[in-house]
């Protein structure tokens, strides 16, 4: 009987692990100049969770193609901001439970 209980506990733990793995996702995006469609590198991308959550603010930088990547993001709504130094270039709310790839076109002034 003890072997049977151990098996049930193992299945329950595996189920919890799968549920946890499915509850996070990657959030990817690209920041680019609207007319040329060229990626903009060296921008700071900030993902801010709701104040009511215990989640941390996440930071990333755009690469040479303007791409950024956040791994293991918990489903929630986040504030996504793109900055160059002290200058805020973009701000929008995203839903990480549905956002797969975020395209951020910016126009030169």
Residue frames relative to the residue before (quaternion, step in Angstrom):
aa qw qx qy qz dx dy dz
X 1.0000 0.0000 0.0000 0.0000 0.00 0.00 0.00
X 0.6271 0.5449 -0.3484 0.4342 3.63 0.98 -0.69
X 0.6123 0.5417 -0.3551 0.4533 3.59 1.03 -0.70
X 0.6460 0.5279 -0.3127 0.4541 3.57 0.98 -0.84
X 0.6466 0.5077 -0.3148 0.4743 3.62 0.95 -0.83
X 0.6386 0.5251 -0.3230 0.4606 3.60 0.97 -0.81
X 0.6438 0.5176 -0.3173 0.4657 3.58 0.99 -0.80
X 0.6530 0.5056 -0.3168 0.4664 3.60 0.91 -0.85
X 0.6489 0.5069 -0.3201 0.4686 3.59 0.94 -0.84
X 0.6436 0.5261 -0.3194 0.4549 3.59 1.00 -0.83
X 0.6495 0.5003 -0.3100 0.4815 3.58 0.97 -0.83
X 0.6421 0.5177 -0.3239 0.4634 3.60 0.99 -0.81
X 0.6597 0.4975 -0.3109 0.4697 3.60 0.96 -0.83
X 0.6338 0.5193 -0.3276 0.4703 3.58 1.00 -0.78
X 0.6395 0.5251 -0.3165 0.4638 3.58 0.99 -0.81
X 0.6509 0.4984 -0.3108 0.4809 3.60 0.98 -0.81
X 0.6467 0.5160 -0.3230 0.4595 3.59 0.96 -0.81
X 0.6597 0.4947 -0.3094 0.4737 3.60 0.97 -0.81
X 0.6352 0.5234 -0.3257 0.4653 3.57 1.01 -0.79
X 0.6578 0.4966 -0.3044 0.4775 3.58 0.97 -0.85
X 0.6515 0.5159 -0.3206 0.4545 3.60 0.92 -0.85
X 0.6887 0.4690 -0.2839 0.4745 3.58 1.02 -0.73
X 0.6555 0.5403 -0.3225 0.4175 3.60 1.14 -0.44
X 0.6914 0.3529 -0.2938 0.5578 3.62 1.22 0.11
X 0.0554 -0.7947 0.6042 0.0180 3.53 -1.20 0.52
X 0.4974 -0.6167 0.5088 0.3369 3.53 -1.30 0.19
X 0.1724 -0.7468 0.6338 0.1046 3.53 -1.15 0.72
X 0.0435 -0.8039 0.5919 -0.0389 3.55 -0.64 1.19
X 0.0641 0.8096 -0.5824 0.0367 3.53 -1.16 0.51
X 0.2206 -0.7518 0.6070 0.1331 3.50 -1.38 0.10
X 0.1808 -0.7510 0.6289 0.0881 3.53 -1.00 0.97
X 0.0795 0.8186 -0.5592 0.1047 3.57 -0.71 1.06
X 0.5341 -0.5907 0.4993 0.3412 3.53 -1.33 0.44
X 0.5234 -0.7197 0.3654 0.2730 3.54 -0.62 1.21
X 0.7315 0.4277 -0.2745 0.4546 3.65 0.82 -0.81
X 0.7543 0.3702 -0.2188 0.4961 3.61 0.88 -0.84
X 0.3099 -0.7649 0.4867 0.2863 3.59 1.26 -0.52
X 0.4338 0.6886 -0.4707 0.3407 3.63 1.20 0.33
X 0.5101 -0.6527 0.4762 0.2949 3.52 -1.05 0.85
X 0.2899 -0.7379 0.5856 0.1690 3.55 -1.16 0.68
X 0.2216 -0.8125 0.5299 0.0993 3.57 -0.58 1.17
X 0.8195 0.3100 -0.2278 0.4247 3.51 -1.45 0.25
X 0.4303 0.6380 -0.5129 0.3805 3.56 0.94 0.90
X 0.3885 -0.6958 0.5467 0.2571 3.58 -1.12 0.62
X 0.1236 -0.7697 0.6246 0.0461 3.54 -0.93 0.98
X 0.0948 -0.8148 0.5719 -0.0101 3.55 -0.69 1.15
X 0.1393 -0.7729 0.6179 0.0385 3.55 -0.88 1.05
X 0.0469 -0.8260 0.5608 -0.0331 3.58 -0.35 1.29
X 0.3217 -0.7568 0.5367 0.1889 3.60 -0.69 1.08
X 0.6742 -0.4629 0.3562 0.4520 3.60 -1.23 0.16
X 0.5915 -0.5946 0.4128 0.3553 3.59 -1.07 0.68
X 0.6610 0.5349 -0.3037 0.4298 3.57 1.08 -0.71
X 0.6324 0.5348 -0.3404 0.4452 3.61 1.22 -0.22
X 0.4511 -0.6616 0.5217 0.2941 3.55 -1.32 0.19
X 0.4245 0.7173 -0.4490 0.3220 3.59 1.27 0.33
X 0.4600 -0.6920 0.4942 0.2557 3.55 -1.15 0.69
X 0.5302 -0.5645 0.5190 0.3617 3.53 -1.31 0.39
X 0.1808 -0.7875 0.5832 0.0836 3.58 -0.93 0.90
X 0.1532 -0.7893 0.5916 0.0596 3.57 -1.07 0.83
X 0.0252 0.7621 -0.6467 0.0193 3.54 -1.18 0.68
X 0.2813 -0.7199 0.6011 0.2032 3.55 -1.34 0.23
X 0.4713 -0.6523 0.5033 0.3146 3.54 -1.13 0.57
X 0.3988 -0.7075 0.5327 0.2380 3.56 -1.07 0.76
X 0.7786 -0.3581 0.2358 0.4581 3.60 -1.27 -0.14
X 0.6962 0.4283 -0.2688 0.5096 3.59 1.22 -0.40
X 0.5599 -0.6191 0.3756 0.4026 3.58 1.31 0.09
X 0.5026 0.6762 -0.4059 0.3541 3.58 1.28 0.14
X 0.0530 -0.7616 0.6445 0.0431 3.53 -1.24 0.65
X 0.1455 -0.7994 0.5828 0.0160 3.53 -1.21 0.57
X 0.0443 -0.7516 0.6578 0.0188 3.55 -1.01 0.94
X 0.2069 -0.7898 0.5669 0.1098 3.59 -0.81 0.98
X 0.8665 0.1341 -0.1078 0.4686 3.51 -1.31 0.53
X 0.2090 0.7706 -0.5569 0.2287 3.54 0.73 1.17
X 0.3840 -0.7202 0.5303 0.2295 3.57 -0.83 0.99
X 0.5576 -0.6153 0.4330 0.3506 3.58 -1.02 0.77
X 0.3516 0.6781 -0.5786 0.2860 3.54 -0.79 1.10
X 0.4945 -0.5790 0.5189 0.3885 3.54 -1.29 -0.06
X 0.0916 -0.7947 0.6001 0.0017 3.55 -0.98 0.93
X 0.3809 -0.6445 0.5984 0.2855 3.51 -1.31 0.37
X 0.1349 -0.7871 0.6004 0.0427 3.58 -0.73 1.11
X 0.0037 0.8065 -0.5891 0.0503 3.55 -0.69 1.13
X 0.1486 -0.7554 0.6332 0.0799 3.55 -1.12 0.78
X 0.0084 -0.8111 0.5825 -0.0513 3.56 -0.81 1.08
X 0.1624 -0.7111 0.6682 0.1467 3.49 -1.35 0.41
X 0.7862 -0.1074 0.0102 0.6085 3.53 -0.18 1.31
X 0.8073 -0.2352 0.1727 0.5129 3.61 -0.85 -0.92
X 0.5995 0.6020 -0.3423 0.4013 3.61 1.28 -0.16
X 0.2931 -0.7409 0.5844 0.1538 3.54 -0.72 1.14
X 0.1830 -0.8201 0.5387 0.0613 3.58 -0.68 1.15
X 0.8034 0.0297 0.0487 0.5926 3.56 1.12 -0.68
X 0.0715 0.7680 -0.6348 0.0447 3.56 -1.13 0.72
X 0.2015 0.7619 -0.5932 0.1645 3.56 -0.88 0.99
X 0.4256 -0.6640 0.5448 0.2847 3.55 -1.21 0.50
X 0.0761 -0.7810 0.6184 0.0439 3.57 -1.01 0.84
X 0.3230 -0.6966 0.6021 0.2189 3.53 -1.28 0.42
X 0.3018 -0.8020 0.4912 0.1565 3.57 -0.27 1.27
X 0.5823 0.5725 -0.3943 0.4215 3.61 1.16 -0.20
X 0.7776 0.2864 -0.1714 0.5329 3.61 1.20 -0.38
X 0.5852 0.6008 -0.3749 0.3951 3.63 1.18 -0.42
X 0.1478 -0.7873 0.5947 0.0676 3.57 -0.70 1.08
X 0.7895 -0.0589 0.0954 0.6034 3.53 0.75 -1.09
X 0.1816 -0.8030 0.5644 0.0605 3.55 -0.74 1.09
X 0.1676 -0.7739 0.6069 0.0681 3.55 -0.78 1.09
X 0.0522 -0.8060 0.5893 -0.0169 3.58 -0.74 1.09
X 0.1012 -0.8051 0.5830 0.0417 3.60 -0.21 1.24
X 0.0783 -0.7868 0.6116 0.0279 3.59 -0.90 0.94
X 0.2694 -0.7618 0.5712 0.1445 3.54 -1.07 0.76
X 0.4497 -0.6729 0.5193 0.2746 3.57 -1.00 0.90
X 0.2760 -0.7521 0.5773 0.1581 3.54 -1.12 0.75
